[in-house]
Amino acid sequence: MIAVTPVRTATSSELSGTSRSLSKKTRDSHRFCRQHVLALVPAAPSGIAKDINDSGQYDAIRPRVLAMDRATQMNEIRRLTAGPDVIVGSVQAVTESGSLVIASDSGSQLPGNAGGAARAIWIVGAQKVVPDLPAARRRIEDHGLPLESARTQKAHGWPSAINRLLVLNAEFAPGRGTILLLRESAGF
């Protein structure tokens, strides 16, 4: 079994669409997932985000973008985030047929996920597996958005919104995308 969702159980064979030029690996825990990500992103010693953003081993985009002035450097921020060598992130839902669904307020992370990054690694918790695209949309609106809005309200002083949705059905370039599907809950 891959996942026990609030409604039903999904098996790895049910995620049939992930064979469409996407590599899918099932992992039992965050620890094993982290080890796999570190194997895919070379030379990272500990803590995925900390290793990538703070270790000095990478030319990490996130710390640079956070330090930039949004009023005067927005075009440079947009260009930096559109085409990284590697993007590591998650999705808000994955359908049993293998479609990945990413929701965004600003859209800043979408170009890299859509194909701008040379390699994409998505870490997906078991609770995000849904039967189909309508169920993915409901999951995003009814579950993910309220939690993300609470997070952004606390962090930035404003709620989030679903202004853009990206659906990835397959990868054009074989080997570009890797889904690490956790058997436990990860994210929301």
C-alpha positions in Angstrom: 0.0 0.0 0.0 1.2 3.5 -0.8 -1.3 5.6 1.0 -4.2 5.7 3.3 -6.2 8.8 2.5 -9.2 10.0 4.5 -11.5 8.4 2.0 -9.8 5.3 0.6 -6.6 3.4 0.1 -4.4 3.7 -3.0 -1.9 1.1 -4.3 1.2 1.9 -6.3 -0.3 0.3 -9.4 -3.2 2.8 -9.3 -0.8 5.6 -10.0 -0.4 4.3 -13.5 0.1 7.7 -15.1 3.4 8.2 -13.4 5.1 5.9 -15.9 4.5 8.6 -18.6 8.1 9.9 -18.5 8.0 10.5 -14.8 10.0 8.5 -12.4 8.0 7.5 -9.3 9.6 6.2 -6.1 7.6 5.2 -3.0 9.2 6.0 0.4 8.1 5.0 3.9 9.1 8.1 5.7 10.4 11.7 5.5 13.9 10.4 6.4 14.0 8.0 3.5 12.6 10.6 1.2 15.2 13.1 2.3 18.0 10.5 1.6 16.6 10.0 -1.9 16.4 13.8 -2.6 20.0 14.2 -1.4 21.0 11.4 -3.8 19.3 13.3 -6.7 20.7 16.7 -5.8 24.5 16.1 -5.5 26.6 16.8 -2.4 24.0 17.8 0.1 25.0 16.7 3.6 21.9 17.3 5.8 18.4 18.8 5.9 17.0 19.3 2.3 16.0 23.0 2.5 18.9 23.9 4.8 21.4 22.0 2.6 20.2 23.6 -0.6 19.6 27.1 0.7 22.1 27.6 3.5 25.0 25.2 3.0 26.9 27.2 0.4 27.3 24.1 -1.7 24.7 25.3 -4.2 24.0 28.5 -6.0 20.6 28.5 -4.3 18.0 30.9 -5.8 15.7 31.2 -2.7 18.1 33.1 -0.4 19.0 35.5 -3.2 15.3 36.1 -4.1 14.4 36.7 -0.5 17.1 39.3 -0.2 16.1 41.2 -3.3 13.9 44.4 -3.4 10.6 43.5 -4.9 9.9 47.1 -5.9 13.0 47.5 -7.9 14.2 44.0 -8.8 11.0 42.1 -9.7 12.0 41.4 -13.2 15.3 39.8 -12.0 13.4 37.8 -9.4 11.0 36.5 -12.1 13.9 35.5 -14.4 15.8 33.7 -11.6 12.8 31.6 -10.5 11.7 30.7 -14.0 14.6 28.5 -15.0 16.6 26.9 -12.2 18.8 23.9 -12.8 16.8 21.8 -10.2 13.5 22.6 -8.5 12.6 20.7 -5.4 9.0 21.1 -4.1 5.7 19.5 -3.8 2.2 19.5 -5.4 -1.2 20.0 -3.9 -2.6 16.8 -5.4 -1.7 13.8 -7.5 -4.4 11.8 -9.3 -4.5 8.0 -9.5 -3.7 8.3 -13.2 -0.5 10.3 -12.3 -1.4 13.9 -13.1 0.3 16.4 -10.7 -1.7 19.5 -9.7 0.1 22.6 -8.4 -1.9 25.6 -7.1 -0.4 29.0 -6.8 -1.3 32.5 -5.7 1.4 34.4 -7.5 2.5 31.8 -10.0 6.2 32.4 -9.3 7.0 28.7 -8.8 5.0 27.5 -11.9 7.6 28.1 -14.7 10.2 25.9 -13.1 7.7 23.2 -12.4 6.2 23.4 -15.8 9.5 22.8 -17.6 11.8 25.7 -17.0 13.9 23.7 -14.6 16.2 21.1 -16.1 15.2 18.7 -13.3 12.1 18.6 -11.1 11.7 16.6 -7.8 8.3 16.6 -6.2 7.9 15.2 -2.6 4.3 14.2 -2.2 2.6 13.0 1.0 0.2 10.0 0.8 -2.8 12.2 1.7 -2.5 14.1 -1.6 -3.5 11.1 -3.7 -7.0 11.6 -5.2 -9.1 9.7 -7.7 -9.2 12.4 -10.5 -8.8 16.1 -11.4 -12.2 17.2 -10.0 -11.2 15.6 -6.7 -7.9 17.3 -6.9 -9.6 20.7 -7.3 -11.9 20.0 -4.3 -8.9 18.9 -2.2 -7.0 22.2 -3.1 -10.0 24.4 -2.4 -11.5 22.7 0.7 -8.3 21.5 2.4 -5.1 23.1 1.1 -6.3 26.7 0.6 -7.6 27.3 4.2 -4.3 25.9 5.6 -2.1 27.9 3.2 -4.2 31.1 3.9 -3.7 30.7 7.6 0.1 30.3 7.0 0.4 33.3 4.7 -1.8 35.4 7.0 0.6 34.7 9.9 3.8 35.1 7.8 2.9 38.0 5.5 -0.3 39.6 6.8 -2.6 38.5 3.9 -4.5 35.4 2.9 -3.6 33.2 0.0 -5.6 32.5 -3.1 -5.8 30.0 -5.9 -5.0 32.3 -8.9 -3.3 29.7 -11.0 -3.5 25.9 -11.4 -0.9 23.9 -13.2 -1.7 20.3 -14.3 1.3 18.1 -15.3 0.2 15.0 -17.2 3.5 13.8 -18.4 7.1 14.9 -19.0 8.3 15.8 -22.5 11.9 15.0 -21.5 12.2 11.5 -20.0 14.0 11.6 -16.7 13.3 15.3 -15.9 10.7 14.7 -13.3 10.8 12.5 -10.2 7.9 12.0 -7.8 8.9 10.8 -4.3 5.6 9.5 -2.9 5.7 9.2 0.9 3.5 6.6 2.6 3.0 9.1 5.4 1.4 12.6 5.4 3.6 15.4 4.2 2.5 19.0 3.8 -1.1 19.9 3.4 
